[in-house]
Structure formats: C-alpha cells, structure tokens
Amino acid sequence: QVQLVESGGGLVQAGGSPRLSCAASGSIFRVNTMGWHRQAPGKQREFVATKTSAGSTNYADSVKGRFTISRDNAKNTVYLQMNSLKPEDTAVYYCTVSQMGTNYWGQGTQVTVSS
C-alpha cells in the first residue's frame, strides 16, 4: 500500500506563488510517476502535471509556464511550485502516484486564490 500526504495549500492572493508538497510512504517502487490533479468546485477532476522517476515531465496546457513539478526520489516527495496564480486555479489539489498499473491518490489540499 501507498500513503500520500499533501501539504502547502491555503488561501493565496492572485499572482501568488505557493508550493505544494506530497510525501509518499509505504510500498514505493523505484520506477513510478508522481503528479498532481485538481478538482475545482462543480467541475470534474483534471490533470495538472506529472513527473516520472526518470525525469520526464508533462503539464496541462492551462498551467504550462506557470507551474513547475519536481520530485526528490530519495524522499519519495513530489512538489508543485505554482506561480502567477489565478482565481481559476482555485481547486482541491490531489497528489498521485502511479506504479505497476495502480494509481494512488492523496486526500487533497485546498488552494483558494482570491482576486
């Protein structure tokens, strides 16, 4: 089993630059993909960014150029640096780990962007 604990959310002003963190514990394989999804009020959950253990990254068009995903493999931790936040970035942000065909989700951290 894999446990994910997110931190770093909260109330942020538009234009702010918070960083989310997610620490994974349990049965973490060396080869995996860690990432973030988000769900805004009244909307479906959507992909934000992923980073593989080999270093490949992928971003949603809506965050490309503003968000940066990184990870510390030794700590099994993934980060999401969010810059130039907009009110439409308001959502619950979920950490994810994908390995051996199984997806694990954190419980989410709320990010609210005030205009």
C-alpha positions as protocol buffer text, in pm:
chain_id: "A"
residue {
  index: 1
  type: GLN
  ca { x: 0 y: 0 z: 0 }
}
residue {
  index: 2
  type: VAL
  ca { x: 95 y: 361 z: -59 }
}
residue {
  index: 3
  type: GLN
  ca { x: 8 y: 657 z: 158 }
}
residue {
  index: 4
  type: LEU
  ca { x: 23 y: 1014 z: 31 }
}
residue {
  index: 5
  type: VAL
  ca { x: 15 y: 1324 z: 245 }
}
residue {
  index: 6
  type: GLU
  ca { x: -18 y: 1664 z: 81 }
}
residue {
  index: 7
  type: SER
  ca { x: 66 y: 2000 z: 236 }
}
residue {
  index: 8
  type: GLY
  ca { x: 107 y: 2360 z: 134 }
}
residue {
  index: 9
  type: GLY
  ca { x: -244 y: 2461 z: 37 }
}
residue {
  index: 10
  type: GLY
  ca { x: -442 y: 2753 z: 171 }
}
residue {
  index: 11
  type: LEU
  ca { x: -570 y: 3095 z: 80 }
}
residue {
  index: 12
  type: VAL
  ca { x: -349 y: 3281 z: -165 }
}
residue {
  index: 13
  type: GLN
  ca { x: -384 y: 3612 z: -344 }
}
residue {
  index: 14
  type: ALA
  ca { x: -392 y: 3620 z: -721 }
}
residue {
  index: 15
  type: GLY
  ca { x: -38 y: 3634 z: -851 }
}
residue {
  index: 16
  type: GLY
  ca { x: 93 y: 3441 z: -552 }
}
residue {
  index: 17
  type: SER
  ca { x: 343 y: 3156 z: -562 }
}
residue {
  index: 18
  type: PRO
  ca { x: 272 y: 2879 z: -315 }
}
residue {
  index: 19
  type: ARG
  ca { x: 436 y: 2539 z: -326 }
}
residue {
  index: 20
  type: LEU
  ca { x: 257 y: 2214 z: -263 }
}
residue {
  index: 21
  type: SER
  ca { x: 436 y: 1911 z: -127 }
}
residue {
  index: 22
  type: CYS
  ca { x: 338 y: 1547 z: -117 }
}
residue {
  index: 23
  type: ALA
  ca { x: 522 y: 1282 z: 77 }
}
residue {
  index: 24
  type: ALA
  ca { x: 469 y: 922 z: -24 }
}
residue {
  index: 25
  type: SER
  ca { x: 526 y: 630 z: 208 }
}
residue {
  index: 26
  type: GLY
  ca { x: 469 y: 258 z: 204 }
}
residue {
  index: 27
  type: SER
  ca { x: 548 y: 30 z: -90 }
}
residue {
  index: 28
  type: ILE
  ca { x: 706 y: 283 z: -327 }
}
residue {
  index: 29
  type: PHE
  ca { x: 872 y: 132 z: -630 }
}
residue {
  index: 30
  type: ARG
  ca { x: 1178 y: 292 z: -781 }
}
residue {
  index: 31
  type: VAL
  ca { x: 1006 y: 331 z: -1116 }
}
residue {
  index: 32
  type: ASN
  ca { x: 691 y: 534 z: -1092 }
}
residue {
  index: 33
  type: THR
  ca { x: 517 y: 852 z: -1193 }
}
residue {
  index: 34
  type: MET
  ca { x: 424 y: 1115 z: -938 }
}
residue {
  index: 35
  type: GLY
  ca { x: 197 y: 1403 z: -1010 }
}
residue {
  index: 36
  type: TRP
  ca { x: -92 y: 1630 z: -937 }
}
residue {
  index: 37
  type: HIS
  ca { x: -453 y: 1657 z: -1036 }
}
residue {
  index: 38
  type: ARG
  ca { x: -708 y: 1911 z: -923 }
}
residue {
  index: 39
  type: GLN
  ca { x: -1081 y: 1948 z: -890 }
}
residue {
  index: 40
  type: ALA
  ca { x: -1248 y: 2286 z: -895 }
}
residue {
  index: 41
  type: PRO
  ca { x: -1595 y: 2341 z: -744 }
}
residue {
  index: 42
  type: GLY
  ca { x: -1861 y: 2196 z: -972 }
}
residue {
  index: 43
  type: LYS
  ca { x: -1608 y: 2057 z: -1218 }
}
residue {
  index: 44
  type: GLN
  ca { x: -1453 y: 1723 z: -1293 }
}
residue {
  index: 45
  type: ARG
  ca { x: -1112 y: 1631 z: -1164 }
}
residue {
  index: 46
  type: GLU
  ca { x: -843 y: 1724 z: -1415 }
}
residue {
  index: 47
  type: PHE
  ca { x: -480 y: 1652 z: -1480 }
}
residue {
  index: 48
  type: VAL
  ca { x: -225 y: 1915 z: -1378 }
}
residue {
  index: 49
  type: ALA
  ca { x: 126 y: 1772 z: -1407 }
}
residue {
  index: 50
  type: THR
  ca { x: 331 y: 1456 z: -1376 }
}
residue {
  index: 51
  type: LYS
  ca { x: 696 y: 1366 z: -1344 }
}
residue {
  index: 52
  type: THR
  ca { x: 839 y: 1021 z: -1391 }
}
residue {
  index: 53
  type: SER
  ca { x: 1117 y: 874 z: -1183 }
}
residue {
  index: 54
  type: ALA
  ca { x: 1334 y: 910 z: -1493 }
}
residue {
  index: 55
  type: GLY
  ca { x: 1267 y: 1283 z: -1503 }
}
residue {
  index: 56
  type: SER
  ca { x: 1015 y: 1327 z: -1783 }
}
residue {
  index: 57
  type: THR
  ca { x: 752 y: 1589 z: -1718 }
}
residue {
  index: 58
  type: ASN
  ca { x: 409 y: 1661 z: -1857 }
}
residue {
  index: 59
  type: TYR
  ca { x: 186 y: 1961 z: -1794 }
}
residue {
  index: 60
  type: ALA
  ca { x: -169 y: 2061 z: -1866 }
}
residue {
  index: 61
  type: ASP
  ca { x: -188 y: 2349 z: -2111 }
}
residue {
  index: 62
  type: SER
  ca { x: -367 y: 2559 z: -1851 }
}
residue {
  index: 63
  type: VAL
  ca { x: -66 y: 2556 z: -1616 }
}
residue {
  index: 64
  type: LYS
  ca { x: 223 y: 2529 z: -1860 }
}
residue {
  index: 65
  type: GLY
  ca { x: 471 y: 2808 z: -1798 }
}
residue {
  index: 66
  type: ARG
  ca { x: 328 y: 2889 z: -1454 }
}
residue {
  index: 67
  type: PHE
  ca { x: 357 y: 2564 z: -1259 }
}
residue {
  index: 68
  type: THR
  ca { x: 668 y: 2352 z: -1211 }
}
residue {
  index: 69
  type: ILE
  ca { x: 667 y: 1996 z: -1086 }
}
residue {
  index: 70
  type: SER
  ca { x: 972 y: 1848 z: -920 }
}
residue {
  index: 71
  type: ARG
  ca { x: 1050 y: 1548 z: -708 }
}
residue {
  index: 72
  type: ASP
  ca { x: 1303 y: 1419 z: -461 }
}
residue {
  index: 73
  type: ASN
  ca { x: 1332 y: 1048 z: -530 }
}
residue {
  index: 74
  type: ALA
  ca { x: 1534 y: 986 z: -215 }
}
residue {
  index: 75
  type: LYS
  ca { x: 1248 y: 1129 z: -8 }
}
residue {
  index: 76
  type: ASN
  ca { x: 964 y: 998 z: -226 }
}
residue {
  index: 77
  type: THR
  ca { x: 832 y: 1350 z: -233 }
}
residue {
  index: 78
  type: VAL
  ca { x: 681 y: 1547 z: -518 }
}
residue {
  index: 79
  type: TYR
  ca { x: 638 y: 1922 z: -528 }
}
residue {
  index: 80
  type: LEU
  ca { x: 427 y: 2162 z: -728 }
}
residue {
  index: 81
  type: GLN
  ca { x: 557 y: 2516 z: -749 }
}
residue {
  index: 82
  type: MET
  ca { x: 268 y: 2735 z: -857 }
}
residue {
  index: 83
  type: ASN
  ca { x: 340 y: 3084 z: -986 }
}
residue {
  index: 84
  type: SER
  ca { x: 116 y: 3362 z: -1115 }
}
residue {
  index: 85
  type: LEU
  ca { x: -189 y: 3206 z: -960 }
}
residue {
  index: 86
  type: LYS
  ca { x: -529 y: 3296 z: -1099 }
}
residue {
  index: 87
  type: PRO
  ca { x: -873 y: 3267 z: -936 }
}
residue {
  index: 88
  type: GLU
  ca { x: -950 y: 2984 z: -1180 }
}
residue {
  index: 89
  type: ASP
  ca { x: -670 y: 2783 z: -1019 }
}
residue {
  index: 90
  type: THR
  ca { x: -888 y: 2750 z: -709 }
}
residue {
  index: 91
  type: ALA
  ca { x: -935 y: 2379 z: -651 }
}
residue {
  index: 92
  type: VAL
  ca { x: -856 y: 2084 z: -433 }
}
residue {
  index: 93
  type: TYR
  ca { x: -517 y: 1958 z: -544 }
}
residue {
  index: 94
  type: TYR
  ca { x: -454 y: 1585 z: -528 }
}
residue {
  index: 95
  type: CYS
  ca { x: -119 y: 1413 z: -526 }
}
residue {
  index: 96
  type: THR
  ca { x: -91 y: 1093 z: -729 }
}
residue {
  index: 97
  type: VAL
  ca { x: 148 y: 804 z: -759 }
}
residue {
  index: 98
  type: SER
  ca { x: 124 y: 559 z: -1045 }
}
residue {
  index: 99
  type: GLN
  ca { x: 324 y: 237 z: -1035 }
}
residue {
  index: 100
  type: MET
  ca { x: 283 y: -112 z: -1172 }
}
residue {
  index: 101
  type: GLY
  ca { x: -55 y: -26 z: -1318 }
}
residue {
  index: 102
  type: THR
  ca { x: -200 y: 107 z: -993 }
}
residue {
  index: 103
  type: ASN
  ca { x: -289 y: 467 z: -917 }
}
residue {
  index: 104
  type: TYR
  ca { x: -281 y: 604 z: -565 }
}
residue {
  index: 105
  type: TRP
  ca { x: -437 y: 931 z: -455 }
}
residue {
  index: 106
  type: GLY
  ca { x: -385 y: 1161 z: -164 }
}
residue {
  index: 107
  type: GLN
  ca { x: -675 y: 1316 z: 23 }
}
residue {
  index: 108
  type: GLY
  ca { x: -618 y: 1655 z: -134 }
}
residue {
  index: 109
  type: THR
  ca { x: -524 y: 2002 z: -22 }
}
residue {
  index: 110
  type: GLN
  ca { x: -738 y: 2307 z: -88 }
}
residue {
  index: 111
  type: VAL
  ca { x: -592 y: 2601 z: -275 }
}
residue {
  index: 112
  type: THR
  ca { x: -811 y: 2909 z: -287 }
}
residue {
  index: 113
  type: VAL
  ca { x: -700 y: 3206 z: -496 }
}
residue {
  index: 114
  type: SER
  ca { x: -855 y: 3540 z: -411 }
}
residue {
  index: 115
  type: SER
  ca { x: -875 y: 3816 z: -668 }
}
